[in-house]
Amino acid sequence: MRFRLMSAAAAATSALLLISGCSVVDETNPISKKEVPKPTVEVTADAPGKKLALKVTDGTFENVQLIDDDAEGALVDLGEFKDPSDDASEEPTDGATDAADTSDSSDESSEDASESADPSADSSADASTDPSADASADPSASTGAEASADQQTTWESSYRLAGDSTYTWTASALDADGKEHTLTGTVDTDKLERTEISARTLIGDNQKVGVGAPIIVNFGSTVPEEFRATVESRLGLSFKDADGNNRDVEGSWAWLPDVDGISRIHYRPREYWPEHTDVDLRMNLKDVPMGKRQKGEKDVELKFTVDRNQVVEGNTKTHRMVVKRNGETKWDFPASFGRAGSRTETHNGTHIVMSKHEYYVMRSQQWDYETPTRHAVRIHNNGEFIHGAPWSVGSQGSANVSHGCVNLAPGSAQKYFNSALYGDPVEIKGSSVSLSPASGDVADWTYEWDDWTALSAIPADQREAAEEAMKENAASASPSADATDPSTEGTSAPSESATEESTD
């Protein structure tokens, strides 16, 4: 009987333990753990001439990139996260397409995962600050990450979309458990119906230039400020040395004041160009919005070469003009500069060779003269030249007698003329007056570097981040990089489609 009672007690205890054990959820067992929804991304705005807007549900954005692979050299658009409580302020554009849901596929679904984006066609960019479409995250997605869920569920591109183009976006998003998911999709933009405007460069294709040569792009009309970052982001530059290896050059674009209703953007390096640099400029401007009623006419590619390093050093006090190659003196000419007086002195500062003329007639209404000259090299658009002046040979090397030009003996002028290239620096010192940004339309080297970079429509940190992302993308795409996860690979995908991969 006692044995039976003990057995009954043991049975009761076992039953209690069994009941208790059934009430415990094994968090390490994937069968017992509740499945966390995967993030999905929706395109909420994609009209040409406007910004692309994305929103994520069941997750939060970590980062987003927007790329147009056919716009070589154009900046990657990293955009910005917007406050989802803001209402969209941009009005729809004619031809805008409806937003489509771009849910990411499960890791196990190879059929859905195979639909990856195939980037093609032109791309564009924008500096508009209009907020994106209103979007809010599913409350279940903000568990454990409420702060970021409120702030990083809506993304907007920095630059405006070009017309008739295919864009690829890639987004990294976190689900409620902090697991990272990578999603990609494509967006096809409609044709942009606007008047075409041209873009022309001062440098010609395959031209050889000096180490101080700025790249000057003149547009066929005024480009409003709110469109300038978009245009600037489409100007891609690459540099190679004489052996064909990539070369790093620190430089910046700058929007200079409009002239006669024409907008212009200049590029110059921080220091003079390294000699023997091959420069490739790609202006990806076809169908890029350049105003509410304007768009770029066509894409343009310009290739030119920075030749030898030749710099002129002129000193108005010693009355000498020294021509240097790679820092070594090639010629040391006696010269006569502008005579004393604020209106006639040769200006201090860095000029550049603008043009040269074997025969040129110097005219001045102010001083009432008309003088034929030979071997005239224009060094600024304020009327300053280096030219032959046989009438002042007696003063060259000892006195300044010109109206502002640099006078040389005929033989000296011919030697310099034959050696000069567009963009060769001409540095003048010793005068009581100096060049300034207001001295002429090409005064790029009169700006301090910080003042020059401030004239770019794209903030320096924004450009730096985009260029770093482009380098990382190029490295990952190189043959030596690891192969892409096949779950995200695919051929052409429909517009506004998405694929996804996730990482722990």
C-alpha positions in Angstrom: 0.0 0.0 0.0 2.8 2.4 0.9 4.5 1.5 -2.4 1.3 2.3 -4.2 0.9 5.6 -2.4 4.5 6.6 -3.2 3.9 5.6 -6.8 0.8 7.8 -6.9 2.8 10.7 -5.4 5.5 10.2 -7.9 3.0 10.1 -10.7 1.4 13.4 -9.4 4.8 15.0 -9.2 5.7 13.9 -12.7 2.4 15.3 -14.0 3.1 18.7 -12.4 6.5 18.8 -13.9 5.1 17.9 -17.3 2.5 20.6 -17.0 5.1 23.1 -15.9 7.4 22.1 -18.7 4.7 22.6 -21.3 4.3 26.2 -20.2 8.0 27.2 -21.0 8.8 28.5 -24.5 12.2 27.6 -25.8 13.4 30.9 -27.3 16.2 29.1 -29.1 13.8 26.8 -30.9 12.9 28.4 -34.3 9.6 26.5 -34.3 8.4 28.1 -31.1 9.7 31.6 -31.9 7.2 34.0 -33.5 8.4 34.9 -37.1 9.4 38.6 -37.5 8.0 40.3 -40.6 10.6 41.3 -43.1 10.9 44.9 -44.2 9.2 46.0 -47.4 9.9 49.1 -49.4 7.4 51.2 -51.4 8.1 53.8 -54.0 5.9 56.8 -53.1 7.2 59.4 -55.6 9.0 58.9 -58.9 8.0 61.7 -61.3 10.7 63.0 -63.6 12.0 66.4 -62.6 11.1 65.6 -58.9 12.8 63.5 -56.2 12.5 59.8 -55.7 10.8 58.9 -52.4 10.8 55.5 -50.6 9.2 54.3 -47.4 9.8 51.1 -45.5 7.3 49.1 -43.4 8.1 46.4 -40.9 11.6 47.9 -40.5 13.8 50.9 -40.6 16.3 52.2 -43.2 20.0 51.9 -42.4 21.1 53.4 -45.7 19.9 53.9 -49.3 21.7 54.4 -52.6 20.2 55.5 -55.9 22.3 54.8 -59.0 22.1 55.3 -62.8 24.7 53.0 -64.3 24.4 54.6 -67.7 25.4 58.0 -66.3 29.1 57.2 -65.9 30.8 59.3 -63.2 27.5 60.8 -61.9 27.4 60.9 -58.1 25.7 58.2 -56.2 22.6 59.7 -54.6 22.6 58.9 -50.9 19.6 61.0 -50.2 18.3 61.8 -46.7 15.8 60.4 -44.2 12.7 62.5 -43.8 10.3 63.1 -41.0 7.3 60.9 -41.9 5.0 63.4 -40.3 5.8 65.9 -43.0 3.4 66.2 -45.9 4.8 66.1 -49.4 5.0 69.6 -50.8 5.9 68.8 -54.4 3.0 68.7 -56.8 2.6 65.7 -59.1 4.2 66.1 -62.5 2.5 65.2 -65.7 3.5 61.7 -66.6 4.2 60.5 -63.1 3.8 56.8 -62.6 1.8 55.2 -59.9 3.8 54.0 -56.9 4.1 50.2 -56.6 4.6 48.0 -53.6 8.1 46.6 -53.6 8.0 43.9 -50.9 11.2 42.0 -50.4 11.1 38.2 -51.0 11.8 35.5 -48.4 15.3 34.0 -48.3 13.8 30.7 -49.2 11.8 31.9 -52.2 14.3 31.7 -55.1 11.6 32.6 -57.7 11.0 36.0 -56.1 14.6 36.5 -55.1 15.7 36.1 -58.7 14.0 39.4 -59.7 16.8 41.8 -59.1 17.3 45.2 -60.6 19.1 45.8 -63.9 20.2 49.4 -63.9 20.2 51.1 -67.3 19.7 54.4 -69.1 20.3 57.9 -67.8 20.2 59.1 -64.2 19.8 62.4 -62.6 20.1 64.1 -59.3 18.6 66.9 -57.2 19.2 69.3 -54.5 15.5 70.0 -53.8 14.5 70.1 -50.1 10.9 69.3 -50.6 9.8 66.6 -48.1 8.7 63.2 -49.3 5.3 61.7 -49.3 3.7 61.0 -45.9 4.7 57.6 -44.6 4.5 55.9 -41.2 5.9 52.6 -40.0 3.8 49.7 -38.8 3.9 49.9 -35.0 5.0 46.2 -34.9 8.1 47.1 -36.8 9.2 49.7 -34.2 9.5 47.3 -31.3 12.9 47.7 -29.7 13.8 50.6 -32.0 11.2 53.2 -31.5 13.4 56.2 -32.1 14.9 55.1 -35.4 11.6 53.7 -36.6 10.1 57.2 -36.3 13.0 58.8 -38.1 14.2 56.4 -40.7 11.2 54.9 -42.4 11.0 57.5 -45.2 13.8 58.4 -47.6 14.1 61.0 -50.3 16.8 61.5 -53.0 19.0 64.5 -52.9 18.7 65.1 -56.6 15.9 65.3 -59.1 15.1 62.5 -61.5 16.0 62.7 -65.2 13.3 61.9 -67.7 13.2 58.7 -69.8 15.7 56.9 -67.4 16.0 53.8 -65.4 17.2 54.1 -61.8 18.3 51.4 -59.4 17.9 51.8 -55.7 19.5 49.7 -53.0 18.3 49.9 -49.4 19.6 48.3 -46.2 16.9 47.9 -43.6 16.6 46.4 -40.2 13.7 44.3 -39.0 12.3 44.3 -35.5 15.0 41.9 -34.3 17.8 44.0 -35.7 18.4 41.6 -38.6 19.7 43.4 -41.7 17.9 43.0 -45.1 19.2 44.3 -48.4 16.6 45.3 -50.9 16.9 46.5 -54.5 14.5 47.8 -57.1 14.3 49.8 -60.3 12.3 52.8 -61.3 11.6 53.9 -64.8 10.8 57.6 -65.3 8.6 59.0 -68.0 9.7 61.4 -70.7 10.4 65.0 -69.4 8.6 67.5 -71.6 10.7 70.6 -71.4 12.7 73.0 -73.6 16.2 71.7 -74.2 19.2 73.9 -73.3 22.8 73.3 -74.3 26.1 72.9 -72.4 29.4 73.9 -74.0 33.0 73.8 -72.8 35.7 76.3 -73.4 38.3 73.5 -73.7 38.2 71.5 -76.9 38.2 67.7 -77.2 41.8 66.3 -77.1 43.2 69.7 -76.4 46.5 70.1 -74.5 46.3 72.7 -71.7 48.4 74.2 -68.9 48.5 73.3 -65.3 46.2 76.2 -64.3 43.5 75.5 -66.8 39.9 75.6 -65.3 37.2 73.5 -66.9 34.5 76.0 -67.9 31.0 74.9 -68.8 28.6 77.5 -70.1 24.8 76.7 -70.3 22.4 78.0 -72.9 20.3 79.7 -70.3 20.0 80.5 -66.6 19.9 77.5 -64.3 17.9 78.3 -61.2 19.7 77.7 -57.9 17.3 74.9 -56.9 18.3 72.8 -59.9 22.1 73.4 -59.7 22.9 70.5 -57.4 21.1 68.2 -59.8 23.1 69.4 -62.7 26.4 69.4 -60.8 25.9 65.8 -59.6 25.8 64.7 -63.3 29.2 66.0 -64.1 31.6 63.1 -63.7 35.4 63.5 -63.8 38.2 60.9 -63.9 41.9 61.4 -64.0 44.8 59.2 -65.2 48.5 59.7 -65.4 50.7 59.2 -68.5 50.8 55.5 -67.9 47.1 55.1 -67.7 46.8 54.7 -64.0 44.1 56.4 -62.0 45.2 59.6 -60.4 43.7 61.4 -57.4 43.2 65.2 -57.9 41.6 67.4 -55.2 39.3 69.9 -56.9 35.8 71.4 -56.8 33.1 72.8 -59.1 31.9 76.3 -58.5 28.9 78.2 -59.8 30.1 81.6 -60.8 27.8 84.6 -61.3 25.6 84.5 -64.4 26.8 86.6 -67.4 24.1 88.0 -69.7 21.6 85.5 -68.6 24.0 82.5 -69.1 24.8 80.3 -66.1 28.3 78.8 -65.9 30.1 76.3 -63.7 33.9 76.1 -63.4 36.1 73.3 -62.1 39.6 73.9 -60.8 42.0 71.8 -58.7 43.0 73.0 -55.3 46.6 73.3 -56.5 47.8 73.4 -60.1 47.1 70.2 -62.0 49.8 67.5 -61.9 51.5 67.6 -65.3 50.7 64.9 -67.8 47.2 64.2 -66.5 44.5 62.9 -68.8 41.1 64.3 -67.9 37.8 62.7 -68.9 34.7 64.8 -68.3 31.3 63.2 -68.7 28.4 65.6 -68.7 25.3 63.3 -68.3 22.8 66.0 -69.0 20.3 64.6 -71.5 16.7 65.0 -70.1 18.1 66.3 -66.8 15.9 69.0 -65.3 17.6 72.4 -65.4 14.6 74.5 -64.5 10.8 74.2 -64.3 10.6 74.5 -68.1 14.2 73.4 -69.1 16.1 70.2 -69.5 19.5 69.2 -70.8 19.9 68.7 -74.5 22.3 65.8 -74.7 25.2 64.0 -73.0 28.6 65.3 -73.7 32.1 63.8 -73.2 35.2 65.8 -73.2 38.8 64.4 -73.0 41.8 66.7 -72.7 45.4 66.5 -71.4 47.2 68.6 -68.9 50.6 69.0 -70.6 54.0 70.1 -69.1 54.2 72.3 -66.1 55.0 75.8 -67.3 54.5 78.9 -65.1 55.4 82.5 -65.7 56.6 84.6 -62.8 56.5 88.4 -63.5 57.8 91.0 -61.1 56.9 94.6 -61.7 59.7 95.8 -59.4 62.5 93.9 -60.9 61.1 94.3 -64.4 61.7 90.6 -65.3 59.4 87.9 -66.7 60.8 84.4 -65.9 59.4 81.3 -67.6 59.8 78.2 -65.6 59.4 74.5 -66.5 58.9 72.1 -63.6 60.3 74.8 -61.3 63.5 75.4 -63.3 64.1 78.6 -65.3 63.7 78.2 -69.0 63.9 81.9 -70.0 64.5 85.1 -68.0 63.3 88.1 -70.1 63.6 91.8 -69.4 60.1 93.2 -69.4 58.1 96.4 -69.0 54.8 96.3 -67.1 52.0 98.8 -66.5 53.1 102.2 -65.5 52.2 103.6 -62.0 48.6 104.4 -61.5 45.6 102.2 -60.5 44.2 102.2 -64.0 47.4 101.3 -65.8 49.3 99.0 -63.4 49.6 95.3 -64.2 47.5 93.4 -61.7 49.1 91.2 -59.0 47.8 87.6 -58.8 47.5 84.4 -60.8 46.4 85.0 -64.4 46.1 82.2 -66.9 46.7 82.1 -70.6 43.3 82.6 -72.2 44.1 82.8 -75.9 47.0 83.8 -78.2 47.1 85.8 -81.5 50.0 86.1 -83.9 48.6 89.5 -85.0 46.4 91.6 -82.7 45.4 95.2 -82.7 45.3 96.8 -79.2 42.6 99.3 -78.9 41.6 101.6 -76.0 38.9 104.2 -76.0 40.0 105.4 -72.6 43.6 106.1 -73.7 42.7 106.7 -77.3 45.1 104.4 -79.0 45.0 101.7 -81.7 48.3 99.7 -81.9 49.1 96.7 -84.0 51.1 94.0 -82.1 52.5 90.6 -82.8 52.7 87.5 -80.6 50.0 88.6 -78.3 49.0 86.3 -75.4 45.8 87.2 -73.5 46.2 86.5 -69.8 43.0 88.0 -68.5 39.8 89.4 -69.9 40.5 92.8 -68.3 42.7 93.7 -71.3 46.0 92.4 -70.0 48.3 90.7 -72.6 51.9 89.6 -72.9 53.1 90.8 -76.3 55.9 92.0 -78.4 56.6 95.7 -78.0 59.6 96.9 -80.1 58.8 100.5 -79.1 59.5 99.9 -75.4 62.7 97.8 -75.7 64.7 100.6 -74.2 62.6 100.5 -71.0 62.3 96.7 -70.7 64.2 95.5 -67.7 64.4 99.0 -66.1 61.0 100.8 -66.2 57.3 100.2 -66.4 55.8 102.2 -69.3 52.8 100.2 -70.6 49.0 100.6 -70.1 48.9 97.3 -68.2 50.3 94.7 -70.6 53.6 92.9 -70.2 55.9 94.2 -72.9 58.7 92.0 -74.3 61.2 92.4 -77.1 60.0 90.8 -80.4 62.3 87.8 -80.1 61.4 87.1 -76.5 57.7 87.5 -77.3 57.9 85.0 -80.1 59.6 82.4 -77.9 57.0 82.7 -75.2 54.1 82.8 -77.7 55.2 79.5 -79.3 55.5 77.9 -75.9 52.2 79.1 -74.3 49.1 76.9 -73.8 45.6 77.7 -72.6 45.7 77.5 -68.8 49.4 78.2 -68.3 49.6 80.2 -65.0 51.1 83.8 -65.2 51.9 84.9 -61.6 52.4 88.7 -61.2 53.7 90.4 -58.1 55.1 93.7 -57.1 52.2 95.9 -58.1 49.9 98.0 -55.9 46.7 96.6 -57.4 45.5 93.0 -57.4 43.1 90.7 -59.3 39.9 89.9 -57.6 36.8 87.7 -58.5 35.3 90.9 -59.9 38.3 91.5 -62.3 36.9 89.4 -65.1 34.8 86.4 -66.0 37.8 83.9 -65.6 39.3 84.7 -62.2 39.3 81.2 -60.7 42.7 81.5 -59.1 41.8 84.7 -57.2 39.6 82.7 -54.8 40.8 81.3 -51.5 40.1 77.5 -51.5 37.3 77.7 -48.9 35.6 80.5 -50.8 35.9 78.5 -54.0 34.4 75.3 -52.6 31.6 77.3 -51.0 30.4 78.1 -54.5 29.6 74.4 -55.2 25.9 73.5 -55.1 26.7 70.2 -53.3 28.0 70.4 -49.7 31.5 69.1 -49.3 30.5 66.3 -46.8 27.7 65.2 -49.1 30.0 64.9 -52.1 32.7 63.2 -50.0 30.3 60.5 -48.7 29.0 59.9 -52.2 32.5 59.5 -53.7 33.4 57.1 -50.9 30.3 55.0 -51.7 31.3 55.0 -55.4 34.8 53.7 -54.6 33.3 51.0 -52.4 30.9 50.0 -55.1 33.7 49.9 -57.7 35.8 47.7 -55.4 33.0 45.3 -54.8 32.3 45.1 -58.5 35.9 44.3 -59.4 36.8 40.7 -60.5 38.7 40.2 -57.3 35.7 41.0 -55.1 33.6 38.2 -53.6 30.9 36.8 -55.8 27.4 38.3 -55.2 25.0 36.2 -53.2 23.0 34.3 -55.9 19.8 35.0 -53.9 20.0 38.7 -55.1 21.2 38.1 -58.6 18.9 38.4 -61.6 18.5 39.7 -65.1 16.3 42.5 -66.1 13.5 43.2 -63.6 10.3 45.1 -64.1 10.1 48.8 -63.2 9.6 49.4 -59.5 10.5 45.9 -58.6 12.5 44.7 -55.6 14.6 41.8 -54.5 16.0 41.1 -51.0 18.7 39.3 -49.1 19.3 39.4 -45.4 22.2 39.0 -43.1 22.4 38.1 -39.4 
